[in-house]
Amino acid sequence: MMNQKTEFQKSMETYAFLIAITGFFFTSIVVAALVTDQDIFSMLPRFSWDMINTWDEIFNR
């Protein structure tokens, strides 16, 4: 009798693979920033509450 994997096992392997690849992707970005002496967070735009629409702006359009 063949050892067949259940759908749950296949799903868990797929999720584990995707999480590992995503972790490798973000880790490579961090390592590249460290090697090139860049500050990653300074490259991200600053969040401001002015970017959020108020309820008045939403309903009065």
Secondary structure, 3 states (H helix, E strand, C coil): CCCCCCHHHHHHHHHHHHHHHHHHHHHHHHHHHHHCCCCHHHHCCCCCHHHCCCHHHHHCC
